[in-house]
Amino acid sequence: MPLAKRSSVSEFLQWPGMDGVPQLFNVASQRSATVGDMWDQNSGQGGWNLRLIRGFNDWELNMVDELLQILRSQRITLEEDSALWKGGKNGKFGVKEAYGLMISPSVPMFPKKGIWVENVPSKLAFFAWEATWGRVLTLDRLQKRGW
């Protein structure tokens, strides 16, 4: 997933795989910075310009190394960020399309590829099919029927 230049650094630190790194966020001098603020295009092929309020403690060095490895693996795009709305035809929000989505009946898609598969006993597949539609006679449903 490429980082766009207006992506928030604090949002980036919440990505999966960034477990120890948010502790380093306390050392950042600009906590509301964007990726574009921290990326220096003028240094060769571009590089990170991390602005910190202090040096690192010995126990933080492994986290710093982890952060730098993650940053090296990211692709940076200098294009402007844009929002894409999937409810419209051209990716732009439209009241007419939004209203149409609100009033259209939403029919849940049946997960047939996850139920009707090879090498699954028919009893199990049928049970999964009934459970998908809420038709399994669980204890509460049996009690409602007086059983």
C-alpha positions as CSV (number, residue, x, y, z in Angstrom):
1,M,0.0,0.0,0.0
2,P,1.7,3.3,-1.0
3,L,1.8,6.2,1.3
4,A,0.3,9.4,-0.1
5,K,1.8,12.6,0.9
6,R,-1.1,13.8,3.0
7,S,-1.5,10.6,4.9
8,S,-1.3,11.2,8.7
9,V,1.8,9.8,10.3
10,S,-0.3,8.9,13.4
11,E,-2.7,6.9,11.2
12,F,0.3,5.2,9.6
13,L,1.6,4.1,13.0
14,Q,-1.7,2.2,13.6
15,W,-1.2,-0.1,10.6
16,P,-0.8,-3.8,11.3
17,G,2.8,-4.7,12.0
18,M,3.6,-1.4,13.8
19,D,3.3,-2.8,17.3
20,G,6.3,-1.3,19.1
21,V,6.7,1.7,16.9
22,P,3.9,3.9,18.4
23,Q,6.1,4.2,21.5
24,L,8.6,6.2,19.4
25,F,5.8,8.6,18.5
26,N,6.5,10.3,21.8
27,V,9.9,11.4,20.5
28,A,8.5,13.0,17.4
29,S,8.6,16.8,17.4
30,Q,5.7,17.1,15.0
31,R,3.0,14.7,16.0
32,S,0.4,16.1,13.6
33,A,2.7,15.9,10.6
34,T,1.8,14.3,7.3
35,V,3.9,11.9,5.3
36,G,4.7,14.7,2.9
37,D,6.1,16.8,5.8
38,M,8.5,14.0,6.8
39,W,9.6,13.0,3.2
40,D,12.5,14.9,1.8
41,Q,12.4,14.7,-2.0
42,N,15.7,16.6,-2.4
43,S,17.9,14.0,-0.8
44,G,18.9,11.8,-3.8
45,Q,16.0,9.5,-4.5
46,G,14.2,10.9,-1.5
47,G,14.4,10.1,2.1
48,W,12.8,10.4,5.5
49,N,13.5,13.6,7.5
50,L,12.5,12.5,10.9
51,R,12.5,15.4,13.4
52,L,12.9,14.2,16.9
53,I,12.9,16.0,20.3
54,R,15.7,13.9,21.9
55,G,18.1,11.1,21.2
56,F,17.1,7.4,21.7
57,N,17.6,5.4,24.8
58,D,19.4,2.0,24.5
59,W,16.2,0.1,25.0
60,E,14.6,2.0,22.1
61,L,17.2,1.2,19.5
62,N,15.5,-2.1,18.4
63,M,12.2,-0.2,17.9
64,V,14.1,2.5,15.9
65,D,15.6,-0.2,13.7
66,E,12.2,-1.8,13.2
67,L,10.7,1.6,12.2
68,L,13.5,2.3,9.7
69,Q,13.0,-1.1,8.1
70,I,9.3,-0.5,7.7
71,L,9.9,3.0,6.3
72,R,12.4,1.7,3.8
73,S,9.8,-0.8,2.5
74,Q,7.2,1.8,1.8
75,R,6.5,3.4,-1.6
76,I,5.9,7.1,-1.5
77,T,3.6,8.8,-4.0
78,L,3.9,12.6,-4.4
79,E,0.5,12.8,-6.0
80,E,-2.3,14.6,-4.2
81,D,-4.5,12.4,-2.1
82,S,-8.0,11.9,-3.4
83,A,-11.2,10.3,-2.1
84,L,-13.0,7.8,-4.2
85,W,-16.6,7.1,-3.6
86,K,-17.6,3.6,-4.7
87,G,-21.3,4.3,-4.8
88,G,-21.1,6.4,-7.9
89,K,-20.3,5.7,-11.5
90,N,-17.3,8.0,-11.8
91,G,-15.9,7.8,-8.3
92,K,-17.4,11.1,-7.2
93,F,-20.2,11.5,-4.6
94,G,-23.6,12.2,-6.0
95,V,-26.8,12.8,-3.9
96,K,-28.9,10.9,-6.5
97,E,-26.7,7.8,-6.3
98,A,-26.5,8.0,-2.5
99,Y,-30.3,8.2,-2.3
100,G,-30.6,5.2,-4.7
101,L,-28.3,3.2,-2.4
102,M,-30.3,4.1,0.6
103,I,-33.7,3.1,-0.8
104,S,-32.7,0.0,-2.7
105,P,-33.3,-3.2,-0.9
106,S,-30.0,-4.8,0.1
107,V,-30.1,-8.5,-0.5
108,P,-27.3,-10.3,1.3
109,M,-25.0,-12.2,-1.0
110,F,-25.1,-15.9,-0.2
111,P,-21.5,-17.3,0.4
112,K,-21.9,-20.3,-1.8
113,K,-18.2,-20.6,-2.5
114,G,-17.5,-21.0,1.2
115,I,-20.3,-23.6,1.8
116,W,-20.7,-25.8,-1.3
117,V,-17.2,-27.0,-1.6
118,E,-15.7,-30.3,-2.5
119,N,-14.8,-32.9,0.2
120,V,-17.2,-31.4,2.7
121,P,-19.8,-33.9,4.0
122,S,-23.3,-33.0,2.8
123,K,-24.7,-32.8,6.3
124,L,-22.1,-30.2,7.3
125,A,-22.7,-28.2,4.1
126,F,-26.4,-28.3,4.6
127,F,-26.0,-27.2,8.3
128,A,-23.8,-24.3,7.1
129,W,-26.4,-23.4,4.5
130,E,-29.2,-23.3,7.1
131,A,-27.0,-21.3,9.6
132,T,-26.3,-18.7,6.9
133,W,-30.0,-18.0,6.5
134,G,-30.6,-18.2,10.3
135,R,-32.7,-21.4,10.0
136,V,-30.7,-23.6,12.4
137,L,-32.9,-24.8,15.3
138,T,-30.7,-23.6,18.2
139,L,-31.9,-24.0,21.8
140,D,-33.5,-20.5,21.8
141,R,-35.4,-21.2,18.6
142,L,-36.6,-24.6,19.9
143,Q,-37.8,-22.9,23.1
144,K,-39.7,-20.3,21.1
145,R,-41.5,-23.2,19.3
146,G,-42.3,-24.8,22.7
147,W,-40.0,-27.8,22.4
